[in-house]
């Protein structure tokens, strides 16, 4: 998206490290919109893990067009065989559209590269799940 704002944990390739749930970059005039999108993502939980998908590190990238009307969310799941694979993108879209009504569209792309692992979780998620 050449004319878009990109809110990204970091693109990865097979030679780069995977993104983490650390702080994402913020752009001044988009801060409120991206903050509300992230807030919406924090209301969606993995049904098997009592932590939201944002803190789990399942959100890899958020693209917002220049007009602030269209968002694309790139995410993964904890495993390709996850039983909610077919439903989770709809849950994410519904949550974001409900909490950010000025968005005309929200596209959710489910990706498997890089594969998720527990190192992608935020520190808060690791503490919550006892991984320290």
Backbone as JSON Lines, residues from 0, in Angstrom:
{"i":0,"aa":"X","n":[0.84,-1.17,0.0],"ca":[0.0,0.0,0.0],"c":[0.89,1.24,0.0]}
{"i":1,"aa":"X","n":[1.11,1.81,-1.14],"ca":[2.02,2.93,-1.25],"c":[1.53,4.15,-0.49]}
{"i":2,"aa":"X","n":[0.24,4.45,-0.55],"ca":[-0.3,5.62,0.12],"c":[-1.01,5.23,1.4]}
{"i":3,"aa":"X","n":[-0.33,4.49,2.26],"ca":[-0.97,4.08,3.5],"c":[-0.04,4.3,4.66]}
{"i":4,"aa":"X","n":[-0.65,4.39,5.81],"ca":[0.12,4.4,7.05],"c":[0.27,2.95,7.47]}
{"i":5,"aa":"X","n":[1.44,2.59,7.88],"ca":[1.68,1.2,8.27],"c":[2.02,1.16,9.75]}
{"i":6,"aa":"X","n":[1.29,0.38,10.47],"ca":[1.47,0.17,11.91],"c":[1.95,-1.27,12.0]}
{"i":7,"aa":"X","n":[3.24,-1.49,12.22],"ca":[3.84,-2.78,11.97],"c":[4.74,-3.22,13.11]}
{"i":8,"aa":"X","n":[4.66,-4.49,13.45],"ca":[5.58,-5.06,14.42],"c":[6.91,-5.38,13.77]}
{"i":9,"aa":"X","n":[6.95,-5.31,12.48],"ca":[8.19,-5.6,11.77],"c":[7.97,-6.72,10.78]}
{"i":10,"aa":"X","n":[8.31,-6.46,9.54],"ca":[8.23,-7.51,8.54],"c":[9.33,-8.51,8.82]}
{"i":11,"aa":"X","n":[9.06,-9.73,8.55],"ca":[10.05,-10.75,8.78],"c":[10.22,-11.59,7.53]}
{"i":12,"aa":"X","n":[11.36,-12.17,7.44],"ca":[11.59,-13.16,6.4],"c":[12.23,-14.35,7.1]}
{"i":13,"aa":"X","n":[12.6,-15.35,6.35],"ca":[13.17,-16.52,7.0],"c":[14.51,-16.21,7.64]}
{"i":14,"aa":"X","n":[15.16,-15.13,7.25],"ca":[16.45,-14.8,7.83],"c":[16.35,-13.78,8.96]}
{"i":15,"aa":"X","n":[15.18,-13.16,9.12],"ca":[15.0,-12.18,10.18],"c":[14.29,-12.82,11.36]}
{"i":16,"aa":"X","n":[14.37,-12.15,12.51],"ca":[13.66,-12.66,13.68],"c":[12.18,-12.34,13.57]}
{"i":17,"aa":"X","n":[11.37,-13.11,14.25],"ca":[9.93,-12.92,14.23],"c":[9.53,-11.67,15.0]}
{"i":18,"aa":"X","n":[8.38,-11.07,14.67],"ca":[7.92,-9.89,15.4],"c":[7.56,-10.26,16.84]}
{"i":19,"aa":"X","n":[7.61,-9.26,17.7],"ca":[7.23,-9.47,19.09],"c":[6.09,-8.54,19.44]}
{"i":20,"aa":"X","n":[5.52,-8.72,20.61],"ca":[4.42,-7.86,21.04],"c":[4.93,-6.58,21.68]}
{"i":21,"aa":"X","n":[6.17,-6.23,21.44],"ca":[6.72,-4.98,21.96],"c":[6.0,-3.81,21.31]}
{"i":22,"aa":"X","n":[6.28,-2.61,21.79],"ca":[5.6,-1.42,21.29],"c":[5.76,-1.29,19.79]}
{"i":23,"aa":"X","n":[4.67,-0.96,19.12],"ca":[4.67,-0.75,17.69],"c":[4.91,0.71,17.39]}
{"i":24,"aa":"X","n":[5.45,1.02,16.21],"ca":[5.65,2.41,15.85],"c":[4.33,3.17,15.76]}
{"i":25,"aa":"X","n":[4.37,4.46,16.04],"ca":[3.17,5.29,16.04],"c":[3.43,6.53,15.19]}
{"i":26,"aa":"X","n":[2.45,6.95,14.42],"ca":[2.54,8.15,13.61],"c":[1.58,9.18,14.18]}
{"i":27,"aa":"X","n":[2.04,10.41,14.38],"ca":[1.29,11.45,15.07],"c":[-0.19,11.56,14.77]}
{"i":28,"aa":"X","n":[-0.59,11.87,13.52],"ca":[-2.0,12.1,13.23],"c":[-2.83,10.83,13.2]}
{"i":29,"aa":"X","n":[-2.22,9.69,13.22],"ca":[-2.93,8.41,13.21],"c":[-3.0,7.76,14.59]}
{"i":30,"aa":"X","n":[-2.37,8.38,15.56],"ca":[-2.26,7.77,16.88],"c":[-3.61,7.36,17.47]}
{"i":31,"aa":"X","n":[-4.6,8.23,17.4],"ca":[-5.91,7.91,17.96],"c":[-6.58,6.75,17.26]}
{"i":32,"aa":"X","n":[-6.51,6.74,15.93],"ca":[-7.14,5.66,15.15],"c":[-6.45,4.33,15.42]}
{"i":33,"aa":"X","n":[-5.15,4.3,15.34],"ca":[-4.43,3.04,15.58],"c":[-4.58,2.58,17.02]}
{"i":34,"aa":"X","n":[-4.64,3.51,17.95],"ca":[-4.84,3.15,19.35],"c":[-6.2,2.48,19.55]}
{"i":35,"aa":"X","n":[-7.23,3.0,18.88],"ca":[-8.55,2.4,19.0],"c":[-8.62,1.04,18.31]}
{"i":36,"aa":"X","n":[-7.88,0.87,17.21],"ca":[-7.82,-0.45,16.56],"c":[-7.16,-1.44,17.5]}
{"i":37,"aa":"X","n":[-6.06,-1.05,18.11],"ca":[-5.37,-1.94,19.05],"c":[-6.28,-2.24,20.25]}
{"i":38,"aa":"X","n":[-7.0,-1.24,20.74],"ca":[-7.94,-1.47,21.84],"c":[-8.99,-2.51,21.45]}
{"i":39,"aa":"X","n":[-9.48,-2.43,20.22],"ca":[-10.45,-3.42,19.74],"c":[-9.82,-4.8,19.68]}
{"i":40,"aa":"X","n":[-8.59,-4.88,19.21],"ca":[-7.9,-6.18,19.13],"c":[-7.71,-6.78,20.52]}
{"i":41,"aa":"X","n":[-7.56,-5.94,21.5],"ca":[-7.37,-6.43,22.87],"c":[-8.66,-6.97,23.49]}
{"i":42,"aa":"X","n":[-9.77,-6.85,22.79],"ca":[-11.03,-7.42,23.28],"c":[-11.27,-8.82,22.73]}
{"i":43,"aa":"X","n":[-10.4,-9.28,21.83],"ca":[-10.55,-10.59,21.2],"c":[-9.56,-11.55,21.86]}
{"i":44,"aa":"X","n":[-10.1,-12.65,22.35],"ca":[-9.28,-13.63,23.07],"c":[-9.2,-14.94,22.31]}
{"i":45,"aa":"X","n":[-8.05,-15.58,22.41],"ca":[-7.91,-16.94,21.94],"c":[-8.77,-17.79,22.88]}
{"i":46,"aa":"X","n":[-9.64,-18.64,22.36],"ca":[-10.55,-19.38,23.25],"c":[-9.85,-20.39,24.16]}
{"i":47,"aa":"X","n":[-8.61,-20.75,23.84],"ca":[-7.91,-21.74,24.66],"c":[-6.89,-21.12,25.61]}
{"i":48,"aa":"X","n":[-6.62,-19.81,25.43],"ca":[-5.6,-19.14,26.24],"c":[-6.23,-17.86,26.79]}
{"i":49,"aa":"X","n":[-6.16,-17.63,28.1],"ca":[-6.84,-16.45,28.68],"c":[-6.08,-15.13,28.5]}
{"i":50,"aa":"X","n":[-5.61,-14.88,27.27],"ca":[-4.88,-13.66,26.95],"c":[-5.4,-13.18,25.59]}
{"i":51,"aa":"X","n":[-5.5,-11.85,25.42],"ca":[-6.01,-11.32,24.16],"c":[-5.01,-11.55,23.02]}
{"i":52,"aa":"X","n":[-5.51,-11.51,21.79],"ca":[-4.69,-11.84,20.63],"c":[-3.57,-10.83,20.39]}
{"i":53,"aa":"X","n":[-3.75,-9.59,20.82],"ca":[-2.7,-8.59,20.66],"c":[-1.52,-8.91,21.57]}
{"i":54,"aa":"X","n":[-1.8,-9.16,22.84],"ca":[-0.74,-9.48,23.79],"c":[-0.1,-10.84,23.51]}
{"i":55,"aa":"X","n":[-0.85,-11.74,22.88],"ca":[-0.29,-13.04,22.5],"c":[0.71,-12.9,21.35]}
{"i":56,"aa":"X","n":[0.72,-11.75,20.68],"ca":[1.63,-11.56,19.56],"c":[1.08,-12.11,18.25]}
{"i":57,"aa":"X","n":[-0.24,-12.27,18.17],"ca":[-0.85,-12.8,16.96],"c":[-1.06,-11.75,15.87]}
{"i":58,"aa":"X","n":[-0.97,-10.47,16.23],"ca":[-1.15,-9.39,15.26],"c":[0.23,-8.99,14.74]}
{"i":59,"aa":"X","n":[0.43,-9.19,13.45],"ca":[1.73,-8.89,12.84],"c":[1.81,-7.5,12.23]}
{"i":60,"aa":"X","n":[0.68,-7.01,11.7],"ca":[0.75,-5.74,10.98],"c":[-0.64,-5.14,10.86]}
{"i":61,"aa":"X","n":[-0.7,-3.82,10.93],"ca":[-1.95,-3.08,10.69],"c":[-1.63,-2.0,9.67]}
{"i":62,"aa":"X","n":[-2.32,-2.03,8.54],"ca":[-2.19,-0.99,7.51],"c":[-3.46,-0.16,7.52]}
{"i":63,"aa":"X","n":[-3.29,1.16,7.48],"ca":[-4.42,2.08,7.43],"c":[-4.21,2.99,6.23]}
{"i":64,"aa":"X","n":[-5.22,3.12,5.37],"ca":[-5.07,3.98,4.2],"c":[-4.97,5.44,4.62]}
{"i":65,"aa":"X","n":[-4.53,6.27,3.7],"ca":[-4.32,7.7,3.98],"c":[-5.57,8.4,4.49]}
{"i":66,"aa":"X","n":[-6.72,8.01,4.0],"ca":[-7.96,8.66,4.4],"c":[-8.45,8.18,5.77]}
{"i":67,"aa":"X","n":[-7.83,7.14,6.29],"ca":[-8.26,6.59,7.57],"c":[-9.6,5.88,7.5]}
{"i":68,"aa":"X","n":[-9.93,5.33,6.33],"ca":[-11.22,4.68,6.12],"c":[-11.12,3.16,5.94]}
{"i":69,"aa":"X","n":[-9.93,2.67,5.64],"ca":[-9.76,1.25,5.35],"c":[-8.54,0.72,6.11]}
{"i":70,"aa":"X","n":[-8.73,-0.41,6.76],"ca":[-7.63,-1.03,7.51],"c":[-7.47,-2.48,7.08]}
{"i":71,"aa":"X","n":[-6.24,-2.9,7.01],"ca":[-5.92,-4.3,6.76],"c":[-5.1,-4.79,7.94]}
{"i":72,"aa":"X","n":[-5.54,-5.89,8.52],"ca":[-4.86,-6.45,9.69],"c":[-4.29,-7.8,9.28]}
{"i":73,"aa":"X","n":[-3.0,-7.95,9.48],"ca":[-2.32,-9.2,9.18],"c":[-2.07,-9.9,10.5]}
{"i":74,"aa":"X","n":[-2.55,-11.12,10.6],"ca":[-2.43,-11.85,11.87],"c":[-2.17,-13.32,11.64]}
{"i":75,"aa":"X","n":[-1.84,-14.0,12.7],"ca":[-1.67,-15.45,12.66],"c":[-2.46,-16.05,13.81]}
{"i":76,"aa":"X","n":[-2.34,-17.33,13.97],"ca":[-2.94,-18.05,15.1],"c":[-1.84,-18.85,15.77]}
{"i":77,"aa":"X","n":[-2.13,-19.38,16.94],"ca":[-1.1,-20.11,17.69],"c":[-0.65,-21.38,16.98]}
{"i":78,"aa":"X","n":[-1.51,-21.93,16.11],"ca":[-1.16,-23.14,15.35],"c":[-2.03,-23.21,14.11]}
{"i":79,"aa":"X","n":[-1.49,-23.72,13.0],"ca":[-2.29,-23.83,11.77],"c":[-3.56,-24.66,11.96]}
{"i":80,"aa":"X","n":[-3.53,-25.64,12.85],"ca":[-4.7,-26.48,13.09],"c":[-5.64,-25.93,14.14]}
{"i":81,"aa":"X","n":[-5.48,-24.67,14.49],"ca":[-6.31,-24.05,15.53],"c":[-7.78,-24.21,15.16]}
{"i":82,"aa":"X","n":[-8.6,-24.68,16.09],"ca":[-10.02,-24.92,15.79],"c":[-10.82,-23.66,15.42]}
{"i":83,"aa":"X","n":[-10.31,-22.47,15.73],"ca":[-11.05,-21.25,15.41],"c":[-10.49,-20.55,14.17]}
{"i":84,"aa":"X","n":[-9.66,-21.24,13.4],"ca":[-9.03,-20.62,12.23],"c":[-10.06,-20.01,11.28]}
{"i":85,"aa":"X","n":[-11.17,-20.66,11.09],"ca":[-12.19,-20.13,10.19],"c":[-12.99,-18.98,10.78]}
{"i":86,"aa":"X","n":[-13.08,-18.92,12.1],"ca":[-13.9,-17.91,12.77],"c":[-13.13,-16.68,13.24]}
{"i":87,"aa":"X","n":[-11.87,-16.85,13.61],"ca":[-11.12,-15.76,14.24],"c":[-11.03,-14.5,13.37]}
{"i":88,"aa":"X","n":[-10.74,-14.6,12.07],"ca":[-10.71,-13.36,11.28],"c":[-12.03,-12.59,11.32]}
{"i":89,"aa":"X","n":[-13.15,-13.28,11.32],"ca":[-14.46,-12.6,11.41],"c":[-14.63,-11.95,12.77]}
{"i":90,"aa":"X","n":[-14.17,-12.61,13.83],"ca":[-14.25,-12.01,15.18],"c":[-13.42,-10.73,15.24]}
{"i":91,"aa":"X","n":[-12.24,-10.77,14.66],"ca":[-11.35,-9.6,14.66],"c":[-11.99,-8.47,13.87]}
{"i":92,"aa":"X","n":[-12.47,-8.76,12.67],"ca":[-13.12,-7.74,11.85],"c":[-14.32,-7.12,12.59]}
{"i":93,"aa":"X","n":[-15.16,-7.96,13.16],"ca":[-16.35,-7.48,13.87],"c":[-15.97,-6.57,15.04]}
{"i":94,"aa":"X","n":[-14.97,-6.97,15.8],"ca":[-14.54,-6.17,16.94],"c":[-14.01,-4.8,16.5]}
{"i":95,"aa":"X","n":[-13.15,-4.79,15.5],"ca":[-12.57,-3.53,15.03],"c":[-13.65,-2.64,14.42]}
{"i":96,"aa":"X","n":[-14.51,-3.19,13.6],"ca":[-15.58,-2.38,12.99],"c":[-16.52,-1.83,14.06]}
{"i":97,"aa":"X","n":[-16.78,-2.6,15.1],"ca":[-17.66,-2.14,16.17],"c":[-17.06,-1.03,17.01]}
{"i":98,"aa":"X","n":[-15.75,-1.06,17.22],"ca":[-15.11,-0.06,18.08],"c":[-14.51,1.11,17.3]}
{"i":99,"aa":"X","n":[-14.41,0.97,15.99],"ca":[-13.84,2.03,15.15],"c":[-14.8,2.24,13.97]}
{"i":100,"aa":"X","n":[-15.98,2.82,14.24],"ca":[-17.03,2.89,13.22],"c":[-16.69,3.74,12.0]}
{"i":101,"aa":"X","n":[-15.71,4.63,12.09],"ca":[-15.38,5.44,10.92],"c":[-14.64,4.65,9.84]}
{"i":102,"aa":"X","n":[-14.17,3.45,10.18],"ca":[-13.57,2.6,9.15],"c":[-14.67,2.06,8.26]}
{"i":103,"aa":"X","n":[-14.5,2.22,6.97],"ca":[-15.48,1.7,6.01],"c":[-15.24,0.23,5.73]}
{"i":104,"aa":"X","n":[-13.99,-0.2,5.87],"ca":[-13.7,-1.62,5.67],"c":[-12.54,-2.04,6.56]}
{"i":105,"aa":"X","n":[-12.61,-3.3,6.95],"ca":[-11.55,-3.93,7.73],"c":[-11.31,-5.29,7.1]}
{"i":106,"aa":"X","n":[-10.13,-5.49,6.56],"ca":[-9.77,-6.78,5.98],"c":[-8.8,-7.46,6.93]}
{"i":107,"aa":"X","n":[-9.04,-8.73,7.19],"ca":[-8.17,-9.49,8.08],"c":[-7.53,-10.6,7.26]}
{"i":108,"aa":"X","n":[-6.21,-10.58,7.19],"ca":[-5.46,-11.59,6.46],"c":[-4.82,-12.54,7.46]}
{"i":109,"aa":"X","n":[-5.11,-13.81,7.31],"ca":[-4.52,-14.83,8.17],"c":[-3.27,-15.35,7.47]}
{"i":110,"aa":"X","n":[-2.12,-15.25,8.15],"ca":[-0.84,-15.69,7.57],"c":[-0.18,-16.69,8.52]}
{"i":111,"aa":"X","n":[0.69,-17.48,7.97],"ca":[1.37,-18.51,8.77],"c":[2.88,-18.32,8.8]}
{"i":112,"aa":"X","n":[3.37,-17.29,8.13],"ca":[4.81,-17.04,8.1],"c":[5.05,-15.62,8.59]}
{"i":113,"aa":"X","n":[5.77,-15.43,9.65],"ca":[6.46,-16.46,10.42],"c":[5.49,-17.21,11.33]}
{"i":114,"aa":"X","n":[5.8,-18.45,11.63],"ca":[4.93,-19.18,12.55],"c":[5.0,-18.57,13.95]}
{"i":115,"aa":"X","n":[3.87,-18.59,14.64],"ca":[3.81,-18.03,15.98],"c":[4.55,-18.94,16.96]}
{"i":116,"aa":"X","n":[5.2,-18.33,17.93],"ca":[5.7,-19.08,19.08],"c":[5.6,-18.19,20.31]}
{"i":117,"aa":"X","n":[5.75,-18.78,21.48],"ca":[5.49,-18.04,22.72],"c":[6.44,-16.87,22.95]}
{"i":118,"aa":"X","n":[7.55,-16.8,22.23],"ca":[8.45,-15.65,22.34],"c":[7.83,-14.38,21.75]}
{"i":119,"aa":"X","n":[6.75,-14.52,20.99],"ca":[6.08,-13.36,20.4],"c":[5.13,-12.68,21.38]}
{"i":120,"aa":"X","n":[4.86,-13.31,22.5],"ca":[3.95,-12.73,23.49],"c":[4.6,-11.53,24.17]}
{"i":121,"aa":"X","n":[3.77,-10.62,24.62],"ca":[4.26,-9.49,25.4],"c":[4.74,-10.0,26.77]}
{"i":122,"aa":"X","n":[5.47,-9.17,27.44],"ca":[5.92,-9.53,28.78],"c":[4.72,-9.75,29.71]}
{"i":123,"aa":"X","n":[3.7,-8.91,29.57],"ca":[2.5,-9.05,30.4],"c":[1.82,-10.41,30.15]}
{"i":124,"aa":"X","n":[1.76,-10.83,28.89],"ca":[1.14,-12.13,28.58],"c":[1.97,-13.27,29.16]}
{"i":125,"aa":"X","n":[3.27,-13.16,29.06],"ca":[4.13,-14.22,29.63],"c":[3.96,-14.3,31.14]}
{"i":126,"aa":"X","n":[3.85,-13.15,31.79],"ca":[3.62,-13.15,33.24],"c":[2.28,-13.78,33.57]}
{"i":127,"aa":"X","n":[1.25,-13.4,32.82],"ca":[-0.1,-13.92,33.05],"c":[-0.14,-15.44,32.93]}
{"i":128,"aa":"X","n":[0.63,-15.96,31.98],"ca":[0.6,-17.41,31.72],"c":[1.71,-18.16,32.46]}
{"i":129,"aa":"X","n":[2.51,-17.43,33.25],"ca":[3.54,-18.09,34.05],"c":[4.74,-18.57,33.25]}
{"i":130,"aa":"X","n":[5.1,-17.86,32.17],"ca":[6.25,-18.26,31.37],"c":[7.56,-17.61,31.8]}
{"i":131,"aa":"X","n":[7.62,-17.03,33.0],"ca":[8.87,-16.45,33.5],"c":[9.41,-17.28,34.61]}
